[in-house]
């Protein structure tokens, strides 16, 4: 295996506007323990990879200068920045243009999941080394589930038949690049769905972590702060 193929890549997607979060700032820039959420995400991903690697940070064009100011203020070294698109799909595709073809592992991770778990990263790499098309961290569904029907009614479904999908998700560069050459579809809700629609269905599921919480609401930021044992500004 060449030196290029041994390198691990990671795309951290942080170009979202955070409209659901209800803050003046997108959630990835909100305070967590005295600095922006995104800095903890990047730092923990670096620590979890623990091998020759390169991280690409996808940001909205309108927040690149702001991020640069934050990095100066907090003395933080930013990964290489990629300008995002109107959708998460376009943002990932933009970053993939900078990754060379080959069998290199490529992680794709949400910038708003700051508590990257090294054990999850290790399990994903081990699964991918077995020759599967991709690997995902998942968690069992704790709540009861119901399915909406066309007439507006609902029925109970067996929650044991479902799981919640987290990030980072892991694929080889070749497979991910090929998958993202397909036209966009609203059914492409994450990277695994893009890869599956390209015909690569052998995707391994590994144990995720309850700490890999995605910040989507302000209460999630409170929860992550408690997990870190730190205070933050609401």
KEKE-3310 file (N, C-alpha, C; in steps of 0.2 Angstrom, whole numbers, plus 5000, padded with zeros to 4 digits):
npx = (5004:5003:5010:5001:4989:4988:4985:4973:4958:4947:4931:4924:4909:4902:4894:4881:4866:4859:4846:4836:4841:4839:4847:4857:4869:4875:4874:4887:4896:4893:4896:4905:4911:4919:4924:4921:4910:4914:4928:4931:4925:4934:4947:4945:4942:4955:4962:4956:4959:4973:4983:4992:4984:4972:4962:4947:4939:4922:4915:4902:4902:4900:4904:4918:4928:4924:4926:4940:4943:4939:4948:4960:4958:4957:4968:4969:4973:4967:4960:4962:4951:4936:4924:4907:4891:4874:4867:4870:4874:4880:4891:4899:4902:4910:4921:4926:4932:4945:4951:4962:4960:4958:4961:4960:4954:4940:4932:4917:4910:4899:4900:4893:4894:4902:4908:4918:4921:4934:4934:4923:4928:4939:4932:4925:4936:4941:4930:4929:4941:4939:4933:4921:4908:4906:4905:4895:4891:4880:4865:4854:4836:4828:4815:4797:4790:4780:4772:4767:4752:4745:4732:4733:4732:4740:4752:4759:4776:4789:4802:4814:4818:4824:4837:4846:4856:4873:4887:4905:4904:4911:4920:4928:4939:4937:4925:4916:4918:4914:4900:4896:4896:4884:4867:4859:4848:4833:4832:4844:4850:4860:4878:4879:4867:4868:4879:4873:4863:4870:4873:4881:4879:4884:4886:4893:4887:4892:4894:4889:4890:4883:4888:4890:4882:4872:4871:4857:4847:4845:4845:4852:4865:4867:4867:4878:4888:4887:4892:4905:4909:4909:4906:4895:4890:4874)
npy = (4994:5011:5026:5037:5030:5025:5036:5044:5052:5065:5073:5086:5092:5108:5118:5122:5132:5132:5134:5128:5128:5140:5151:5166:5163:5150:5133:5127:5136:5141:5144:5132:5127:5138:5141:5140:5127:5119:5119:5110:5098:5097:5095:5084:5074:5074:5068:5056:5050:5048:5043:5045:5058:5069:5083:5090:5105:5110:5125:5137:5150:5163:5162:5160:5171:5174:5163:5162:5173:5169:5158:5165:5172:5162:5155:5144:5131:5129:5117:5113:5123:5121:5127:5127:5120:5123:5112:5099:5088:5094:5100:5090:5084:5095:5094:5082:5083:5087:5076:5063:5050:5032:5019:5025:5027:5037:5048:5055:5068:5076:5093:5097:5087:5086:5077:5067:5050:5039:5025:5022:5027:5018:5006:5008:5009:4996:4988:4993:4988:4975:4974:4978:4990:5001:5009:5011:5020:5015:5017:5009:5011:5020:5025:5022:5018:5025:5024:5035:5035:5035:5041:5049:5043:5032:5018:5007:5002:4989:4993:4987:4983:4994:5007:5020:5031:5038:5049:5049:5043:5030:5027:5021:5031:5030:5024:5033:5044:5040:5038:5051:5057:5055:5062:5073:5068:5070:5059:5057:5057:5055:5051:5037:5034:5040:5032:5019:5021:5021:5009:5002:4991:4984:4988:4990:4989:4997:4997:5013:5028:5034:5046:5053:5064:5074:5091:5099:5106:5119:5113:5102:5107:5110:5098:5092:5100:5096:5083:5085:5091:5105:5123:5133:5147:5151)
npz = (5000:4996:5002:5001:5000:5013:5021:5031:5029:5034:5033:5040:5042:5042:5038:5039:5043:5055:5058:5065:5078:5084:5087:5086:5080:5070:5077:5077:5080:5093:5110:5120:5134:5135:5122:5104:5099:5087:5088:5098:5092:5081:5087:5095:5085:5079:5089:5090:5078:5077:5069:5053:5045:5037:5039:5033:5033:5031:5028:5027:5015:5020:5033:5034:5036:5049:5056:5055:5062:5075:5077:5078:5089:5099:5098:5089:5078:5062:5052:5034:5024:5016:5005:5008:5001:4995:5001:5012:5005:4994:5000:5005:4993:4988:4996:4993:4981:4984:4989:4985:4973:4977:4989:5002:5018:5022:5032:5036:5045:5057:5061:5072:5081:5094:5103:5099:5098:5102:5102:5094:5082:5080:5079:5067:5058:5059:5054:5041:5036:5034:5021:5018:5010:5017:5034:5048:5063:5075:5086:5098:5097:5109:5112:5110:5094:5081:5066:5053:5043:5027:5028:5039:5051:5063:5067:5078:5078:5078:5088:5089:5076:5071:5071:5077:5067:5068:5066:5065:5048:5038:5023:5008:4998:4984:4983:4989:4981:4969:4972:4975:4963:4957:4953:4964:4976:4986:4994:4999:5013:5021:5021:5019:5013:5001:4996:4996:4986:4975:4973:4982:4994:5005:5020:5035:5052:5067:5085:5091:5101:5116:5119:5108:5104:5093:5092:5091:5097:5109:5122:5120:5119:5132:5138:5132:5137:5150:5150:5146:5158:5160:5160:5150:5139:5138)
capx = (5000:5007:5010:4995:4983:4988:4983:4966:4955:4941:4928:4920:4904:4900:4892:4874:4864:4857:4839:4832:4844:4836:4852:4859:4874:4874:4876:4894:4900:4891:4900:4905:4916:4923:4926:4916:4909:4918:4935:4931:4924:4941:4952:4944:4943:4962:4965:4953:4962:4979:4987:4993:4978:4971:4955:4945:4933:4918:4911:4898:4907:4899:4907:4925:4931:4922:4930:4947:4944:4939:4955:4965:4956:4958:4975:4967:4975:4961:4961:4961:4944:4932:4918:4901:4886:4867:4865:4875:4877:4885:4896:4903:4905:4915:4927:4929:4936:4952:4954:4964:4956:4961:4957:4961:4948:4937:4927:4913:4907:4895:4903:4889:4894:4909:4911:4920:4923:4940:4932:4919:4933:4943:4928:4924:4941:4942:4925:4931:4947:4936:4931:4914:4908:4906:4904:4892:4890:4872:4863:4847:4831:4825:4808:4793:4790:4774:4772:4762:4749:4743:4726:4734:4732:4747:4752:4765:4781:4794:4808:4820:4819:4827:4842:4848:4863:4877:4893:4907:4903:4917:4920:4935:4939:4935:4917:4913:4919:4909:4893:4894:4895:4877:4863:4857:4841:4831:4832:4851:4850:4867:4883:4877:4861:4871:4883:4868:4859:4875:4873:4885:4875:4887:4888:4893:4885:4896:4891:4890:4891:4878:4891:4891:4876:4872:4868:4852:4843:4849:4846:4858:4871:4868:4869:4885:4892:4887:4896:4912:4910:4911:4901:4895:4886:4868)
capy = (5000:5017:5031:5041:5026:5024:5042:5044:5058:5066:5079:5089:5097:5113:5124:5123:5138:5131:5138:5125:5129:5146:5156:5171:5160:5143:5129:5125:5142:5143:5143:5126:5127:5144:5142:5137:5119:5116:5118:5103:5093:5096:5093:5077:5070:5073:5064:5049:5047:5045:5041:5050:5060:5076:5085:5096:5108:5113:5130:5142:5155:5169:5162:5159:5176:5174:5157:5164:5178:5164:5154:5170:5174:5157:5152:5137:5129:5127:5112:5116:5125:5120:5131:5122:5122:5124:5107:5095:5084:5098:5102:5084:5083:5100:5092:5076:5085:5088:5070:5059:5043:5026:5015:5028:5028:5044:5049:5061:5069:5082:5098:5098:5082:5088:5072:5061:5044:5036:5018:5022:5028:5012:5000:5009:5007:4989:4985:4994:4984:4968:4973:4981:4996:5007:5007:5017:5019:5016:5016:5006:5016:5019:5027:5018:5021:5024:5026:5039:5032:5040:5044:5053:5039:5029:5012:5005:4998:4986:4998:4983:4983:5000:5009:5027:5032:5043:5050:5049:5037:5029:5024:5022:5037:5028:5022:5039:5049:5038:5039:5058:5059:5054:5068:5074:5066:5071:5053:5056:5061:5055:5048:5030:5033:5041:5026:5014:5023:5020:5001:4999:4990:4980:4993:4987:4993:4996:5001:5020:5030:5039:5053:5056:5067:5079:5097:5102:5111:5122:5109:5097:5110:5110:5091:5090:5103:5092:5077:5088:5094:5112:5128:5137:5153:5149)
capz = (5000:4995:5008:5000:5002:5020:5024:5033:5028:5037:5031:5045:5038:5047:5033:5040:5045:5061:5059:5070:5084:5087:5090:5081:5077:5069:5083:5078:5083:5099:5116:5123:5138:5134:5115:5099:5098:5082:5090:5102:5087:5077:5092:5097:5079:5078:5094:5089:5072:5080:5063:5048:5043:5036:5040:5029:5037:5026:5030:5023:5013:5024:5040:5034:5040:5056:5059:5055:5068:5081:5077:5080:5096:5104:5096:5087:5071:5058:5046:5028:5024:5010:5005:5007:4996:4998:5004:5015:4999:4990:5004:5005:4987:4987:5000:4990:4975:4986:4991:4979:4972:4980:4994:5008:5022:5022:5037:5036:5052:5058:5065:5078:5086:5097:5108:5095:5103:5099:5102:5088:5076:5079:5077:5060:5054:5059:5050:5034:5034:5032:5014:5017:5006:5022:5041:5052:5071:5077:5093:5098:5098:5116:5113:5106:5088:5077:5059:5050:5037:5022:5030:5045:5057:5064:5070:5082:5074:5082:5088:5088:5069:5069:5074:5075:5064:5070:5063:5058:5044:5035:5017:5005:4994:4978:4983:4991:4976:4964:4974:4975:4956:4955:4954:4970:4977:4993:4998:5001:5020:5024:5016:5018:5009:4994:4994:4994:4980:4970:4972:4987:5000:5010:5025:5042:5058:5073:5091:5092:5108:5118:5120:5101:5103:5089:5094:5086:5101:5115:5127:5118:5121:5139:5139:5130:5142:5156:5148:5146:5164:5159:5159:5144:5139:5134)
cpx = (5004:5006:5003:4989:4983:4985:4975:4964:4949:4938:4923:4915:4901:4897:4884:4872:4861:4850:4835:4834:4841:4841:4854:4865:4873:4877:4884:4899:4898:4896:4899:4911:4921:4926:4921:4916:4913:4925:4936:4930:4931:4946:4951:4944:4951:4965:4962:4957:4969:4983:4988:4986:4977:4963:4953:4939:4929:4914:4907:4903:4906:4902:4915:4929:4930:4926:4937:4948:4944:4945:4960:4964:4958:4964:4974:4970:4969:4964:4960:4953:4942:4926:4912:4896:4879:4865:4871:4878:4882:4891:4901:4906:4911:4922:4930:4933:4944:4955:4956:4961:4961:4957:4958:4954:4946:4931:4923:4909:4904:4899:4900:4889:4901:4912:4913:4923:4928:4938:4928:4923:4936:4938:4926:4930:4942:4937:4927:4936:4945:4933:4924:4914:4908:4905:4901:4891:4882:4871:4856:4842:4828:4818:4804:4792:4783:4775:4766:4759:4747:4737:4727:4734:4739:4746:4759:4769:4786:4800:4814:4822:4823:4833:4844:4855:4866:4882:4898:4905:4909:4916:4927:4934:4935:4927:4914:4913:4914:4902:4891:4894:4888:4873:4860:4849:4839:4831:4840:4852:4856:4872:4881:4871:4864:4875:4878:4865:4864:4876:4878:4881:4878:4890:4887:4891:4889:4893:4893:4891:4886:4881:4891:4884:4877:4868:4863:4847:4847:4850:4851:4865:4872:4870:4876:4890:4893:4892:4903:4914:4912:4905:4901:4890:4880:4866)
cpy = (5006:5022:5035:5037:5025:5030:5041:5051:5059:5073:5080:5094:5102:5119:5125:5130:5138:5134:5134:5126:5135:5151:5161:5168:5153:5139:5128:5130:5144:5141:5136:5126:5133:5145:5138:5129:5116:5115:5111:5098:5091:5093:5086:5072:5069:5068:5057:5046:5044:5042:5046:5052:5067:5077:5091:5098:5112:5118:5134:5148:5162:5168:5160:5164:5176:5168:5159:5169:5174:5161:5159:5171:5168:5153:5145:5137:5126:5122:5116:5117:5124:5124:5126:5124:5123:5118:5103:5090:5087:5099:5096:5083:5088:5097:5086:5077:5086:5082:5066:5052:5038:5023:5019:5029:5036:5044:5055:5062:5076:5087:5099:5092:5082:5082:5066:5056:5040:5028:5017:5022:5021:5006:5001:5007:4999:4986:4987:4990:4977:4968:4976:4987:5002:5004:5013:5015:5020:5015:5013:5012:5015:5021:5022:5022:5020:5027:5029:5035:5037:5044:5048:5049:5036:5022:5011:5001:4995:4990:4993:4982:4989:5002:5017:5028:5038:5045:5050:5042:5036:5025:5024:5028:5035:5027:5029:5044:5047:5039:5046:5061:5058:5061:5068:5071:5068:5065:5052:5060:5060:5052:5041:5029:5035:5035:5020:5015:5022:5013:4998:4997:4986:4985:4990:4992:4992:4999:5008:5021:5035:5046:5057:5059:5073:5085:5100:5107:5114:5117:5103:5100:5110:5103:5089:5094:5099:5086:5079:5090:5101:5116:5131:5143:5151:5154)
cpz = (5000:5001:5007:5002:5010:5024:5026:5032:5032:5035:5037:5042:5043:5043:5035:5044:5052:5063:5064:5077:5088:5090:5084:5077:5076:5075:5083:5080:5090:5105:5119:5128:5137:5127:5111:5099:5093:5084:5094:5097:5083:5081:5094:5091:5078:5083:5093:5083:5074:5075:5058:5045:5041:5036:5036:5032:5032:5030:5025:5021:5017:5031:5040:5037:5047:5059:5059:5061:5075:5082:5080:5088:5101:5102:5094:5079:5067:5053:5040:5027:5017:5010:5003:5002:4999:5002:5007:5009:4995:4994:5004:4998:4985:4990:4996:4984:4977:4989:4985:4979:4975:4985:5001:5012:5022:5027:5035:5042:5053:5063:5072:5083:5089:5100:5104:5100:5099:5098:5096:5082:5075:5077:5069:5056:5053:5054:5043:5031:5032:5025:5013:5013:5011:5029:5044:5059:5072:5084:5093:5099:5105:5116:5109:5100:5085:5070:5056:5044:5033:5024:5036:5051:5058:5067:5073:5078:5079:5082:5087:5081:5067:5073:5072:5073:5066:5065:5068:5055:5040:5028:5014:5000:4987:4978:4984:4985:4970:4966:4973:4968:4953:4956:4961:4971:4985:4997:5001:5008:5023:5019:5015:5013:5001:4992:4992:4988:4974:4969:4977:4993:5005:5015:5032:5047:5064:5079:5091:5099:5110:5119:5113:5099:5098:5092:5089:5090:5106:5120:5126:5120:5128:5141:5137:5135:5148:5155:5148:5153:5164:5159:5152:5144:5135:5129)
residu = (UNK:UNK:UNK:UNK:UNK:UNK:UNK:UNK:UNK:UNK:UNK:UNK:UNK:UNK:UNK:UNK:UNK:UNK:UNK:UNK:UNK:UNK:UNK:UNK:UNK:UNK:UNK:UNK:UNK:UNK:UNK:UNK:UNK:UNK:UNK:UNK:UNK:UNK:UNK:UNK:UNK:UNK:UNK:UNK:UNK:UNK:UNK:UNK:UNK:UNK:UNK:UNK:UNK:UNK:UNK:UNK:UNK:UNK:UNK:UNK:UNK:UNK:UNK:UNK:UNK:UNK:UNK:UNK:UNK:UNK:UNK:UNK:UNK:UNK:UNK:UNK:UNK:UNK:UNK:UNK:UNK:UNK:UNK:UNK:UNK:UNK:UNK:UNK:UNK:UNK:UNK:UNK:UNK:UNK:UNK:UNK:UNK:UNK:UNK:UNK:UNK:UNK:UNK:UNK:UNK:UNK:UNK:UNK:UNK:UNK:UNK:UNK:UNK:UNK:UNK:UNK:UNK:UNK:UNK:UNK:UNK:UNK:UNK:UNK:UNK:UNK:UNK:UNK:UNK:UNK:UNK:UNK:UNK:UNK:UNK:UNK:UNK:UNK:UNK:UNK:UNK:UNK:UNK:UNK:UNK:UNK:UNK:UNK:UNK:UNK:UNK:UNK:UNK:UNK:UNK:UNK:UNK:UNK:UNK:UNK:UNK:UNK:UNK:UNK:UNK:UNK:UNK:UNK:UNK:UNK:UNK:UNK:UNK:UNK:UNK:UNK:UNK:UNK:UNK:UNK:UNK:UNK:UNK:UNK:UNK:UNK:UNK:UNK:UNK:UNK:UNK:UNK:UNK:UNK:UNK:UNK:UNK:UNK:UNK:UNK:UNK:UNK:UNK:UNK:UNK:UNK:UNK:UNK:UNK:UNK:UNK:UNK:UNK:UNK:UNK:UNK:UNK:UNK:UNK:UNK:UNK:UNK:UNK:UNK:UNK:UNK:UNK:UNK:UNK:UNK:UNK:UNK:UNK:UNK)
# end
